[in-house]
Amino acid sequence: LPLFEALKVAASLLPRPEPVRHFLALVEELMDLAFGPAEAFFRHLLSATDYPAYLKEAYPEDAEDRLENVEELLRAAREAEGLADFLDKVALTARAEEPARAEGGVALMTLHNAKGLEFPVVFLVGVEEGLLPHRSSLSTQEGLEEERRLFYVGVTRAQERLYLSYAREREVYGRLEPVRPSRFLEEVDAGLYEVYDPSGRRPAPPPYRPLPGAFKGGEKVVHPRFGPGTVVAAAGDEVTVHFEGVGLKRLSLRYADLRPV
């Protein structure tokens, strides 16, 4: 008796057969979708299992990262001709990884996993606002400093040559959105690197950043997120601003896009 048929029989013998029957119904639905677009298959699976809600409940601290991985899965599935083609590509990628490592090929890893390691050549990709520093770290100074340390880890893994790259735009939840280079790139001495733009266009000028001491108490300012406000106190590269409808905010002039009115 095939396993699937055996499960149907077993379900009828259980005191609470509903969970098993629900599972069997989902399997049958997925079997019907298996020969269609791979993205539709995975979207139905995610919806039927309510997987995004599970991630938010089970992993509240890094649920956003996990959901981004799910979106990346859907993007890859969208590019495949079907589920079989998608699985073939995944299998080929998995088989190719071990020989590449054995022959001194490319080692793909996160910044956390790179700690303590060094390589002759390092490619640090995605050096963008929202990725490095990650958007979830921007709410606190401590989180931002941790992201800066991770950037330092990545940069110092290179023994001979380092490549830092960022995209001009990325697909986010099915929409193309413009990308801003990471603020950490502004902290690298311009004499230490060369800029290469494959499009032939000149690099965009760095974003506006006010100098320490640029603002005084009582001065009217505006912030792209918090709107208009009044400087309450200023010391070094930090200012405290009272924003209309928001309240007091303490901002670092190294990162805040704060402008005089």
C-alpha atoms as one frame of an Amber mdcrd trajectory, in Angstrom:
protein
   0.000   0.000   0.000   1.537   3.376  -0.989   2.432   5.654   1.904  -0.040
   8.342   0.874  -2.913   5.834   0.751  -1.800   4.380   4.087  -2.062   7.838
   5.633  -5.624   8.156   4.381  -6.530   4.865   6.057  -4.703   5.815   9.255
  -6.524   9.142   9.418  -9.883   7.395   9.632  -8.654   5.390  12.641  -7.374
   8.333  14.666  -9.447   9.915  17.464  -8.665  13.353  15.935  -8.280  12.819
  12.202  -8.693  16.488  11.173  -4.975  17.485  11.297  -3.944  14.503   9.169
  -6.769  15.081   6.703  -5.809  18.731   6.446  -2.228  17.704   5.697  -3.347
  15.188   3.064  -5.557  17.800   1.414  -2.611  20.197   1.242  -0.409  17.515
  -0.332  -3.049  16.852  -2.984  -3.321  20.580  -3.730   0.446  20.828  -4.099
   0.497  17.786  -6.357  -1.959  19.575  -8.640   0.305  22.654  -8.680   3.544
  20.728  -9.166   3.426  20.990 -12.964   2.629  24.703 -13.042   4.775  27.761
 -12.236   7.176  27.157  -9.356   6.338  30.512  -7.767   2.619  29.630  -7.593
   3.519  26.328  -5.920   5.541  28.002  -3.170   3.103  30.869  -2.669   0.272
  28.381  -2.112   2.422  26.411   0.319   3.303  29.564   2.280  -0.320  30.702
   2.371  -1.762  27.321   3.348   0.724  26.817   6.183   0.710  30.491   7.255
   4.494  30.225   7.355   5.200  33.999   7.490   3.069  34.331  10.641   4.918
  31.367  12.160   8.284  33.044  11.527   7.123  36.275  13.172   5.902  34.395
  16.251   8.743  31.878  16.586  11.641  34.200  15.683  10.629  37.756  16.654
  14.219  39.032  16.746  15.221  38.012  13.219  11.875  37.305  11.571  12.504
  40.051   9.013  15.732  38.386   7.864  13.952  35.054   7.535  11.086  36.619
   5.597  13.608  38.195   3.234  15.004  34.708   2.626  11.492  33.551   1.767
  11.158  36.433  -0.707  14.481  35.431  -2.247  13.162  31.885  -2.641  10.086
  33.229  -4.438  12.257  35.393  -6.679  14.377  32.393  -7.662  11.233  30.314
  -8.248   9.826  33.075 -10.463  12.861  32.807 -12.744  12.539  29.023 -13.130
  10.492  27.445 -15.913   8.702  25.196 -13.457   9.098  23.304 -10.196  11.225
  20.562 -11.781  13.539  23.153 -13.335  13.824  24.970  -9.997  14.714  21.775
  -8.116  17.255  20.820 -10.784  19.004  24.176 -10.388  19.045  23.830  -6.604
  20.529  20.333  -6.888  23.203  21.505  -9.330  24.164  24.358  -7.028  24.425
  22.039  -4.025  26.583  19.546  -5.929  28.864  22.287  -7.187  29.669  23.693
  -3.755  31.877  20.933  -2.366  34.195  20.555  -5.405  34.628  24.344  -5.512
  35.792  24.383  -1.905  38.119  21.442  -2.463  39.766  23.197  -5.425  40.195
  26.509  -3.632  37.115  28.079  -5.188  34.787  30.719  -3.829  33.645  30.407
  -0.208  30.220  31.982   0.311  29.462  33.004   3.900  27.852  35.587   6.146
  29.846  38.286   7.913  29.276  36.500  11.226  30.713  33.263   9.853  33.715
  35.101   8.388  35.035  36.148  11.800  38.557  34.838  12.367  39.090  33.927
   8.695  41.212  35.628   6.037  41.304  35.353   2.246  43.561  36.793  -0.467
  40.551  38.331  -2.229  37.229  39.312  -0.660  34.011  40.444  -2.335  31.699
  42.230   0.095  28.371  42.644  -1.696  25.217  44.483  -0.725  27.002  47.384
   0.988  23.750  49.320   1.009  21.446  51.152   3.370  18.961  48.583   4.617
  21.376  45.675   4.247  24.606  46.946   5.826  23.586  48.543   8.099  20.471
  46.421   8.213  17.211  48.346   8.456  16.358  46.642  11.757  19.485  48.129
  13.394  18.759  51.781  12.627  16.452  52.400  15.581  19.265  52.353  18.177
  22.854  53.579  18.307  23.922  50.214  19.720  22.462  48.376  16.756  24.178
  50.731  14.332  27.540  50.257  16.041  27.152  46.478  15.816  26.559  46.809
  12.075  29.664  48.990  11.798  31.678  46.283  13.543  30.344  43.718  11.060
  31.391  45.974   8.181  34.864  46.182   9.737  34.953  42.392  10.022  34.155
  42.039   6.328  36.702  44.624   5.210  39.525  43.176   7.295  39.066  39.629
   5.957  40.926  40.665   2.779  44.671  40.045   2.695  45.449  41.493  -0.758
  42.388  42.808  -2.564  38.928  43.934  -1.459  35.862  44.615  -3.613  32.883
  46.486  -2.157  29.729  46.601  -4.249  26.117  47.735  -4.120  23.160  47.642
  -6.469  21.429  50.646  -8.024  18.021  49.068  -7.425  16.613  45.897  -5.883
  13.406  43.949  -6.169  11.569  44.218  -2.844   8.299  42.316  -2.487   7.874
  42.286  -6.247   8.723  45.976  -6.818  11.953  47.600  -8.008  13.185  50.162
  -5.501  16.222  52.487  -5.690  19.171  51.717  -3.435  21.399  54.067  -1.432
  25.051  53.130  -0.815  25.879  52.327   2.795  26.784  55.219   5.075  29.841
  53.178   6.075  31.368  53.785   2.645  31.524  57.488   3.476  33.814  56.667
   6.403  36.458  55.034   4.189  39.354  57.314   3.218  38.886  58.221  -0.456
  42.605  57.701  -1.032  42.340  54.019  -0.205  40.062  52.892  -3.032  39.178
  53.271  -6.685  35.598  53.566  -7.951  34.545  51.320 -10.813  31.172  51.863
 -12.453  30.409  49.289 -15.196  27.700  51.552 -16.613  30.210  54.267 -17.376
  28.242  56.780 -15.322  29.941  58.938 -12.741  29.284  57.859  -9.151  26.558
  59.802  -7.399  27.791  62.448  -4.945  27.722  61.440  -1.275  24.514  62.310
   0.568  24.310  65.557   2.495  25.721  65.360   6.025  25.865  68.434   8.317
  29.137  69.134  10.123  29.420  68.985  13.930  28.488  72.362  15.397  26.348
  73.261  12.389  23.220  73.786  14.504  22.447  75.888  17.575  19.664  75.846
  20.134  16.446  77.383  18.845  17.304  76.835  15.175  14.538  75.583  12.870
  15.368  72.363  11.016  13.685  69.671   8.944  14.219  65.897   8.823  12.992
  63.662   5.946  11.285  61.277   8.362  10.320  63.380  11.383   9.478  66.584
   9.533  10.000  70.145  10.852  11.428  70.743  14.294  13.415  73.002  16.600
  16.902  72.316  17.957  16.743  72.099  21.753  20.404  71.303  22.434  23.573
  70.683  20.437  26.866  69.174  21.598  29.580  67.993  19.225  28.071  65.781
  16.548  24.821  65.185  18.447  21.697  67.335  18.562  18.414  67.063  20.416
  15.462  68.220  18.343  11.798  68.675  19.189   9.766  67.594  16.161   6.164
  68.678  15.740   3.846  65.780  16.472   6.778  63.470  17.265   8.506  64.875
  20.322  12.163  64.910  21.311  14.698  63.008  19.223  18.430  62.718  19.841
  20.276  62.489  16.529  23.865  61.997  15.416  24.969  64.476  12.747  27.174
  61.742  11.295  24.062  59.941  10.058  21.030  62.226  10.310  19.899  64.027
   7.160  19.064  67.151   9.146  18.816  70.449   7.272  18.252  74.070   8.333
  14.987  75.661   7.255
